[in-house]
Amino acid sequence: MSSRNLIIALDAGTSLIKVVAFDERGRLIATESRANVYSEGPGGLAEQDMAATWATAATTIAALVARCVGDAVIALAVTGQGDGTWLIDAAGEPVGPAMLWLDGRAGGIVEAFRKTKPASAHFDETNTGLAACHQSSQILWMALHQPERLQGAVTALHCKDFLYFKLTGQRVTDPSEGGFTYGSWRTRRYSERTIAALGLEPHRHLLPPIVDGSVTHHGLNKAAAQLLGLPAGLPVVLGYIDTVCSGLGAGLCGTDDECGVSIIGSTGINMRLAADEFELTPDAPMSGFRVATPVRGQTVLMQSSLAATLNIDWLVEIAEQAVGLAGFAADRASLLERLDQSVMAAAPAQAIYHPYIAAAGERGPFTDATARASLIGVNRSLDLPGMMRSVYEGLALAACDCYDSIGGAPAVITLTGGAARSPAMRKIFAAMLDRKVRIVQEHGSGALGAAMIAAVSLGIMPDIAQCATTWVTPLLGVAERPDDALSTIYAPLLPIYRQARGAMSAFWHDFAAYQEIRL
């Protein structure tokens, strides 16, 4: 076999580091993955060891490189989990563990900020609702509770930025995370108005330059090259935030259809394209994200739920515990498969489930760090398969809620993430949104999106649209039409779901206050 030119893409997730090799036509050649570990604690703490994340990423890349002997690696692309705070000092060493996007400790700061006048200026500049997951709110929290960390820090990075630093020595971020966190969606640059609204002027020096990986890349440094088994100077491309890269890899840009993308992974992401001229309505909730893409003149409107498959994991873990208490060995994977297969046999809409199970609450389409999951409308006829169906329906209702706040769901929704593999989930999503749904061949659409940016950066492809036509369109499955009868059953549910959510708000806050006193 003749030598192939390969682009290796690193997608550093919260719980999984994935590395994929693509050829110049976007075809998957090889993949490697390793678990990534994080810790949780009281008060919404969610942290990750920065050095361990780099070591895992380097080991995973090196393992893939070793499998591609005889091929020519022409670029390394990097994307990863968004938000969070990865601080490094003057020597480039971590300043404590990273605060993750799952961390909810800044929730009180966010709630107080949203009641102030500067919150409107912040939202006008960013079209992004401040949430506890954002680096900006986490820095405000550190300034109050861990000022010594900020005093020792020189640069505030995100996960992919930190890994890019370890690979290249460059302290930079990309237009997506830099923009929605501290900038303006109109300019793709930092905004002094945004920074002032947040009161972050004393920490402005922590923000690294913004570089667009689709036009700029840097060389692999010698230390990283030795670890990875790659040549020093190899082009390394900083991708956009993982959600944008996942959207690119799922056909958000450059395919023929008016396409949206819903990622049903640990978190839930719902996104659609918007031209720069598109303005949100004056009554739009101050939540969600407006994120730059590598396509000039286009942004992504995104509403992100903090938890998606985490809700499914919770129910499967409960079932596993019940089996264990009965004295039998439990196989979690088998339980998930059996429960998934039982979903469509259960009657629809037996209860309403709000999937706000993350310790940090919810951020889309509303922001409330005290929000918690609930299963309501239950009677004795609701069995375990019915509960599983209610969870699936709750995830679909959350997606409806999110799309409704950003102009409605597009004609076709590409579903990606682990739960998209479930036919039951796809059928429920299609009926609840009353839209066609499709999947993309699963090889990690986030890694594919990062590789697409690298292909444009290196001149292999002229632009993202042409790259999507060539690389992504062949991967898209046939669109599945919604079941009309099931859509009719589901049509009245969204207002009921919202009404129940509104009624729960006072309880969330009172119960959070009670728990704080009790603990």
C-alpha positions as CSV (number, residue, x, y, z in Angstrom):
1,M,0.0,0.0,0.0
2,S,1.3,3.4,-0.9
3,S,1.9,6.0,1.8
4,R,-1.0,8.2,2.7
5,N,-1.0,11.8,3.9
6,L,-2.8,11.9,7.3
7,I,-4.4,14.6,9.5
8,I,-4.5,13.5,13.1
9,A,-7.2,15.1,15.2
10,L,-7.3,15.2,19.0
11,D,-10.7,15.6,20.7
12,A,-10.1,16.0,24.4
13,G,-13.4,15.3,26.1
14,T,-14.3,15.5,29.8
15,S,-14.2,11.8,30.3
16,L,-12.6,10.5,27.1
17,I,-9.6,11.5,25.0
18,K,-10.1,10.5,21.4
19,V,-7.6,10.7,18.6
20,V,-8.5,10.0,15.0
21,A,-6.5,9.9,11.8
22,F,-8.1,11.0,8.5
23,D,-6.7,10.9,5.0
24,E,-6.9,14.0,2.7
25,R,-10.4,12.9,1.6
26,G,-11.7,12.9,5.1
27,R,-11.8,9.1,5.4
28,L,-11.2,7.5,8.8
29,I,-7.9,5.6,8.8
30,A,-7.4,4.8,12.5
31,T,-8.6,5.8,16.0
32,E,-7.4,5.6,19.6
33,S,-9.0,6.6,22.8
34,R,-8.2,6.7,26.6
35,A,-10.4,7.5,29.6
36,N,-10.0,11.0,31.1
37,V,-10.7,11.3,34.8
38,Y,-12.2,14.2,36.7
39,S,-13.3,14.7,40.3
40,E,-16.5,16.1,41.8
41,G,-17.1,17.5,45.3
42,P,-19.2,19.6,47.5
43,G,-20.7,22.8,46.3
44,G,-20.7,21.8,42.7
45,L,-16.9,21.3,42.4
46,A,-15.8,19.6,39.2
47,E,-12.0,19.6,38.5
48,Q,-9.5,17.9,36.3
49,D,-5.8,17.3,36.7
50,M,-4.2,19.3,33.9
51,A,-0.9,17.4,33.8
52,A,-2.7,14.1,33.8
53,T,-4.9,15.3,30.9
54,W,-1.9,16.2,28.9
55,A,-0.2,12.9,29.7
56,T,-3.2,11.0,28.6
57,A,-3.6,13.0,25.4
58,A,0.1,12.5,24.5
59,T,-0.1,8.8,25.2
60,T,-3.2,8.5,23.0
61,I,-1.6,10.4,20.1
62,A,1.6,8.4,20.3
63,A,-0.4,5.2,20.3
64,L,-2.1,6.2,17.1
65,V,1.1,7.5,15.5
66,A,2.6,4.1,16.1
67,R,-0.2,2.4,14.2
68,C,0.3,4.6,11.2
69,V,3.9,3.7,10.4
70,G,4.4,4.1,6.7
71,D,2.0,6.9,6.4
72,A,2.9,10.6,6.4
73,V,1.3,12.7,9.2
74,I,1.0,16.2,7.7
75,A,-0.9,18.0,10.5
76,L,-2.2,17.7,14.0
77,A,-5.5,19.3,14.8
78,V,-6.8,20.0,18.4
79,T,-10.3,20.5,19.8
80,G,-11.8,19.7,23.2
81,Q,-14.3,20.3,25.9
82,G,-15.4,23.9,26.1
83,D,-15.6,26.5,28.9
84,G,-13.8,25.8,32.2
85,T,-10.6,27.5,33.5
86,W,-7.1,26.0,32.8
87,L,-4.6,28.4,34.4
88,I,-0.8,28.3,33.8
89,D,2.0,30.3,35.3
90,A,5.0,32.1,33.7
91,A,6.8,28.7,33.2
92,G,3.8,27.1,31.6
93,E,3.0,25.0,34.6
94,P,-0.6,24.4,35.8
95,V,-1.8,26.6,38.7
96,G,-3.9,24.0,40.5
97,P,-6.4,21.7,38.8
98,A,-8.7,22.9,36.0
99,M,-12.2,24.1,36.9
100,L,-14.4,22.2,34.4
101,W,-17.5,23.3,32.5
102,L,-19.4,21.0,35.0
103,D,-18.3,23.1,38.0
104,G,-21.2,24.9,39.6
105,R,-19.5,26.9,42.3
106,A,-19.9,30.2,40.4
107,G,-23.7,29.8,40.3
108,G,-24.4,32.4,42.9
109,I,-22.3,34.9,41.2
110,V,-24.1,34.3,37.9
111,E,-27.5,34.6,39.5
112,A,-26.6,37.9,41.1
113,F,-25.0,39.3,37.9
114,R,-28.1,38.5,35.8
115,K,-30.1,40.9,38.0
116,T,-27.8,43.8,37.3
117,K,-27.8,46.4,34.5
118,P,-24.4,45.3,33.1
119,A,-26.0,41.9,32.3
120,S,-27.9,43.5,29.3
121,A,-24.7,45.0,27.9
122,H,-22.9,41.6,28.3
123,F,-25.7,39.8,26.4
124,D,-25.8,42.5,23.7
125,E,-22.1,42.1,23.0
126,T,-21.9,38.3,23.3
127,N,-25.5,37.0,22.6
128,T,-24.4,34.5,25.3
129,G,-26.0,34.1,28.7
130,L,-23.5,34.1,31.5
131,A,-23.4,30.7,33.2
132,A,-21.4,29.0,36.0
133,C,-19.6,26.9,33.3
134,H,-17.9,30.0,31.7
135,Q,-14.3,30.9,32.4
136,S,-15.3,34.5,33.1
137,S,-17.7,33.6,36.0
138,Q,-15.2,31.1,37.3
139,I,-12.4,33.7,37.4
140,L,-14.8,36.0,39.4
141,W,-15.4,33.1,41.8
142,M,-11.6,32.5,42.2
143,A,-11.1,36.2,42.9
144,L,-13.4,35.8,45.9
145,H,-12.5,32.3,47.1
146,Q,-9.0,31.4,45.7
147,P,-7.2,34.7,45.0
148,E,-3.8,33.1,45.4
149,R,-4.5,31.0,42.3
150,L,-5.1,34.1,40.2
151,Q,-2.0,35.8,41.7
152,G,0.1,32.9,40.5
153,A,-1.5,32.7,37.0
154,V,-0.2,34.3,33.9
155,T,-2.6,32.9,31.3
156,A,-6.1,31.6,31.4
157,L,-6.7,28.9,28.8
158,H,-9.4,26.4,28.0
159,C,-8.8,22.6,27.7
160,K,-7.9,22.6,24.0
161,D,-5.8,25.8,24.4
162,F,-3.8,24.2,27.1
163,L,-3.1,21.1,25.0
164,Y,-2.2,23.4,22.1
165,F,0.2,25.2,24.4
166,K,1.8,21.9,25.4
167,L,2.2,21.0,21.7
168,T,3.4,24.3,20.4
169,G,4.4,26.6,23.3
170,Q,1.8,29.1,22.0
171,R,-0.5,30.8,24.6
172,V,-3.6,31.4,22.4
173,T,-7.3,30.7,22.2
174,D,-9.7,30.6,19.2
175,P,-12.5,32.9,18.0
176,S,-15.3,30.7,19.3
177,E,-14.3,30.5,23.0
178,G,-12.6,33.8,23.1
179,G,-15.6,35.5,21.5
180,F,-18.5,34.2,23.4
181,T,-16.7,34.4,26.8
182,Y,-15.1,37.8,26.6
183,G,-15.8,39.3,23.2
184,S,-18.3,40.4,20.6
185,W,-19.9,38.0,18.1
186,R,-19.9,40.9,15.6
187,T,-16.1,41.4,15.7
188,R,-14.8,37.9,16.7
189,R,-12.5,39.8,19.0
190,Y,-12.3,40.6,22.7
191,S,-14.7,43.4,23.7
192,E,-13.7,45.8,26.4
193,R,-17.4,46.5,26.9
194,T,-17.9,42.8,27.7
195,I,-14.9,42.7,30.0
196,A,-16.1,45.9,31.8
197,A,-19.6,44.6,32.2
198,L,-18.2,41.5,34.0
199,G,-15.9,43.6,36.1
200,L,-12.9,41.6,34.9
201,E,-10.6,44.5,34.0
202,P,-8.1,43.5,36.8
203,H,-7.7,40.1,35.2
204,R,-7.6,41.3,31.5
205,H,-3.9,40.4,31.4
206,L,-4.8,36.7,31.7
207,L,-6.5,36.6,28.3
208,P,-4.4,35.1,25.5
209,P,-4.4,36.3,21.9
210,I,-7.2,35.0,19.6
211,V,-6.0,33.0,16.5
212,D,-8.1,31.5,13.8
213,G,-6.9,28.0,13.1
214,S,-8.4,28.0,9.6
215,V,-5.8,30.6,8.6
216,T,-3.0,30.2,11.2
217,H,-1.1,27.3,12.6
218,H,2.1,26.8,14.6
219,G,4.8,24.1,14.6
220,L,5.1,21.2,17.0
221,N,7.8,21.8,19.6
222,K,10.7,19.5,20.1
223,A,9.6,18.2,23.5
224,A,6.1,17.2,22.3
225,A,7.6,15.8,19.1
226,Q,9.8,13.4,21.1
227,L,6.8,12.3,23.2
228,L,4.5,11.7,20.2
229,G,6.9,10.2,17.7
230,L,6.2,13.0,15.2
231,P,8.7,15.5,13.6
232,A,9.3,18.8,15.2
233,G,7.8,21.7,13.2
234,L,4.8,19.6,12.1
235,P,1.8,22.0,11.6
236,V,-0.5,22.0,14.6
237,V,-3.9,23.6,14.1
238,L,-6.0,25.0,16.9
239,G,-9.6,24.0,16.2
240,Y,-12.7,25.8,17.4
241,I,-14.6,24.6,20.5
242,D,-15.7,21.0,20.4
243,T,-19.3,21.8,19.9
244,V,-18.6,23.9,16.7
245,C,-16.3,21.1,15.5
246,S,-19.0,18.5,16.1
247,G,-21.4,20.7,14.2
248,L,-19.0,20.9,11.3
249,G,-18.5,17.2,11.3
250,A,-22.2,16.6,11.4
251,G,-23.1,18.7,8.3
252,L,-24.0,22.0,9.9
253,C,-22.2,24.0,7.3
254,G,-21.9,23.2,3.6
255,T,-24.6,20.6,3.1
256,D,-27.7,21.2,1.0
257,D,-30.3,21.1,3.7
258,E,-31.3,23.7,6.2
259,C,-29.6,21.7,8.9
260,G,-29.5,21.8,12.7
261,V,-27.4,19.6,14.9
262,S,-28.3,18.1,18.3
263,I,-25.6,16.4,20.2
264,I,-27.0,13.9,22.7
265,G,-23.9,13.2,24.7
266,S,-23.0,13.8,28.3
267,T,-24.3,17.3,27.7
268,G,-27.0,18.2,25.3
269,I,-26.2,20.7,22.5
270,N,-28.8,22.1,20.0
271,M,-27.5,24.4,17.3
272,R,-28.4,26.1,14.0
273,L,-26.6,28.5,11.7
274,A,-27.4,32.2,11.7
275,A,-26.1,34.9,9.3
276,D,-24.3,37.8,11.0
277,E,-27.3,40.0,10.1
278,F,-29.6,37.8,12.2
279,E,-30.6,39.6,15.4
280,L,-32.3,37.8,18.3
281,T,-35.7,39.2,19.3
282,P,-35.8,41.7,22.1
283,D,-37.6,39.3,24.4
284,A,-35.0,36.5,23.8
285,P,-33.9,34.9,27.1
286,M,-30.4,35.9,28.2
287,S,-29.1,32.3,27.8
288,G,-27.4,30.1,25.2
289,F,-24.4,30.9,23.1
290,R,-23.7,32.8,19.8
291,V,-20.5,31.2,18.6
292,A,-18.2,32.1,15.7
293,T,-17.6,29.5,13.0
294,P,-14.7,29.2,10.5
295,V,-17.1,30.5,7.9
296,R,-17.1,34.3,7.6
297,G,-20.5,35.8,8.0
298,Q,-21.9,32.8,9.8
299,T,-22.4,32.2,13.5
300,V,-23.9,29.3,15.4
301,L,-26.9,29.9,17.7
302,M,-26.6,27.3,20.4
303,Q,-28.6,26.3,23.4
304,S,-26.8,23.9,25.6
305,S,-28.3,21.7,28.3
306,L,-25.8,20.8,31.0
307,A,-26.9,17.1,31.1
308,A,-28.2,14.8,28.4
309,T,-27.1,11.1,28.6
310,L,-26.1,11.8,32.2
311,N,-29.8,11.4,32.9
312,I,-29.9,8.0,31.2
313,D,-26.8,7.0,33.1
314,W,-28.5,7.9,36.4
315,L,-31.5,5.6,35.7
316,V,-29.3,2.7,34.5
317,E,-27.2,3.1,37.7
318,I,-30.4,2.9,39.7
319,A,-31.4,-0.3,37.9
320,E,-27.9,-1.7,38.4
321,Q,-28.2,-1.0,42.2
322,A,-31.6,-2.7,42.3
323,V,-30.2,-5.8,40.6
324,G,-27.2,-5.8,43.0
325,L,-29.5,-5.5,46.1
326,A,-31.4,-8.6,44.8
327,G,-28.1,-10.5,45.0
328,F,-27.3,-10.7,41.3
329,A,-24.3,-9.5,39.3
330,A,-25.3,-6.5,37.2
331,D,-23.9,-5.6,33.7
332,R,-24.4,-1.9,33.1
333,A,-24.0,-2.2,29.3
334,S,-26.5,-5.0,29.1
335,L,-29.0,-3.1,31.3
336,L,-28.7,-0.1,29.1
337,E,-29.3,-2.2,26.0
338,R,-32.3,-3.9,27.4
339,L,-33.9,-0.8,28.8
340,D,-33.4,1.0,25.4
341,Q,-35.0,-1.9,23.6
342,S,-38.0,-1.7,26.0
343,V,-38.7,2.1,25.5
344,M,-41.0,1.9,22.4
345,A,-43.1,-0.8,24.0
346,A,-44.0,1.6,26.9
347,A,-46.9,4.0,26.5
348,P,-45.9,7.6,25.5
349,A,-46.2,10.6,27.7
350,Q,-46.9,8.8,31.0
351,A,-45.0,11.5,32.9
352,I,-43.0,14.6,32.4
353,Y,-39.3,14.5,33.1
354,H,-37.1,17.6,33.4
355,P,-33.5,16.5,32.7
356,Y,-31.7,19.0,35.0
357,I,-29.6,16.3,36.7
358,A,-26.2,18.1,36.6
359,A,-24.9,19.5,40.0
360,A,-24.4,22.8,38.2
361,G,-28.1,23.1,37.4
362,E,-29.1,24.3,33.9
363,R,-27.9,26.8,31.4
364,G,-30.2,26.4,28.4
365,P,-32.6,27.8,27.5
366,F,-32.7,29.3,31.0
367,T,-29.9,29.7,33.5
368,D,-30.3,28.5,37.1
369,A,-27.6,26.8,39.1
370,T,-30.2,25.5,41.5
371,A,-32.3,23.7,38.9
372,R,-32.7,20.0,39.5
373,A,-34.3,17.0,37.7
374,S,-37.8,16.0,38.4
375,L,-40.2,13.2,37.3
376,I,-43.8,14.4,37.8
377,G,-47.2,13.2,37.0
378,V,-46.3,9.7,38.2
379,N,-48.8,7.0,39.1
380,R,-48.4,3.4,39.9
381,S,-48.7,2.3,36.3
382,L,-45.3,3.8,35.5
383,D,-42.8,1.0,35.4
384,L,-39.0,1.0,34.7
385,P,-39.4,1.0,30.8
386,G,-41.9,3.8,31.2
387,M,-39.4,5.8,33.3
388,M,-36.8,5.3,30.6
389,R,-39.2,6.5,28.0
390,S,-40.0,9.5,30.1
391,V,-36.3,10.3,30.3
392,Y,-35.9,10.0,26.5
393,E,-39.0,12.3,26.1
394,G,-37.6,14.7,28.6
395,L,-34.4,15.0,26.6
396,A,-36.4,15.6,23.4
397,L,-38.6,18.2,25.2
398,A,-35.4,20.0,26.4
399,A,-34.3,20.1,22.8
400,C,-37.6,21.6,21.7
401,D,-37.3,24.2,24.5
402,C,-33.8,25.1,23.3
403,Y,-34.6,25.3,19.6
404,D,-37.7,27.4,20.3
405,S,-35.5,30.1,21.9
406,I,-33.2,30.4,18.8
407,G,-35.8,30.7,16.1
408,G,-37.1,27.2,15.9
409,A,-35.8,23.8,14.7
410,P,-34.4,23.6,11.2
411,A,-36.0,21.3,8.6
412,V,-33.5,18.5,9.2
413,I,-31.7,17.7,12.5
414,T,-28.5,15.7,12.5
415,L,-28.3,13.7,15.7
416,T,-24.9,12.8,17.1
417,G,-23.5,11.7,20.4
418,G,-23.8,8.3,22.1
419,A,-27.6,8.3,22.4
420,A,-28.1,9.1,18.7
421,R,-27.3,5.4,18.0
422,S,-30.7,4.4,19.7
423,P,-33.5,4.0,17.1
424,A,-36.0,4.7,20.0
425,M,-34.3,8.0,20.8
426,R,-34.3,9.1,17.1
427,K,-38.0,8.2,16.8
428,I,-38.9,10.2,19.9
429,F,-36.8,13.2,18.9
430,A,-38.2,13.3,15.3
431,A,-41.8,13.1,16.7
432,M,-41.3,15.6,19.5
433,L,-39.6,18.2,17.2
434,D,-41.8,17.2,14.3
435,R,-38.7,17.3,12.1
436,K,-36.7,14.8,10.0
437,V,-33.7,13.5,11.8
438,R,-30.6,11.7,10.5
439,I,-27.3,10.5,11.9
440,V,-23.7,10.8,10.8
441,Q,-21.4,7.8,10.5
442,E,-19.9,7.5,14.0
443,H,-16.2,8.2,14.1
444,G,-16.2,11.3,16.2
445,S,-17.7,14.3,14.5
446,G,-15.7,16.6,16.8
447,A,-12.4,15.2,15.6
448,L,-13.7,15.4,12.0
449,G,-14.6,19.0,12.4
450,A,-11.1,19.8,13.8
451,A,-9.5,17.9,10.8
452,M,-11.7,20.0,8.4
453,I,-10.3,23.2,9.9
454,A,-6.8,21.8,9.5
455,A,-7.5,20.9,5.9
456,V,-8.5,24.5,5.1
457,S,-5.6,25.9,7.1
458,L,-3.1,23.8,5.1
459,G,-4.8,24.6,1.7
460,I,-5.9,21.0,1.1
461,M,-9.5,22.3,0.9
462,P,-10.4,25.8,-0.3
463,D,-13.0,26.4,2.4
464,I,-15.2,24.7,5.0
465,A,-18.2,24.5,2.6
466,Q,-16.3,22.6,0.0
467,C,-14.7,20.4,2.7
468,A,-18.2,19.6,4.1
469,T,-19.4,18.6,0.6
470,T,-16.5,16.3,0.0
471,W,-16.0,14.9,3.5
472,V,-19.3,15.0,5.4
473,T,-22.1,14.6,2.8
474,P,-21.2,11.0,2.1
475,L,-21.4,10.2,5.8
476,L,-24.9,11.5,6.4
477,G,-27.6,8.9,6.8
478,V,-31.0,8.9,5.2
479,A,-33.3,11.3,7.0
480,E,-36.0,9.6,9.1
481,R,-39.4,11.2,8.9
482,P,-41.4,11.9,12.1
483,D,-44.2,9.5,13.0
484,D,-47.4,11.6,12.4
485,A,-49.4,9.8,15.1
486,L,-46.7,10.2,17.7
487,S,-46.2,13.8,16.8
488,T,-49.9,14.4,17.4
489,I,-49.6,12.9,20.9
490,Y,-46.5,15.0,21.7
491,A,-47.7,18.3,20.2
492,P,-49.3,19.7,23.4
493,L,-46.5,18.7,25.7
494,L,-44.0,21.6,25.5
495,P,-46.3,24.2,27.1
496,I,-47.0,21.7,29.9
497,Y,-43.3,21.0,30.3
498,R,-42.5,24.7,30.6
499,Q,-45.4,25.4,33.0
500,A,-44.1,22.7,35.3
501,R,-40.6,24.0,35.0
502,G,-41.7,27.5,36.0
503,A,-43.6,26.1,39.0
504,M,-40.4,24.3,40.2
505,S,-38.2,27.4,40.4
506,A,-39.1,28.5,43.9
507,F,-38.7,24.9,45.2
508,W,-35.2,24.7,43.6
509,H,-34.0,27.8,45.3
510,D,-35.6,26.9,48.7
511,F,-34.2,23.4,48.6
512,A,-30.7,24.6,47.6
513,A,-30.7,27.0,50.6
514,Y,-31.9,24.2,52.9
515,Q,-29.1,21.9,51.6
516,E,-26.5,24.6,52.0
517,I,-27.5,25.1,55.7
518,R,-27.7,21.3,56.3
519,L,-24.3,20.6,54.8
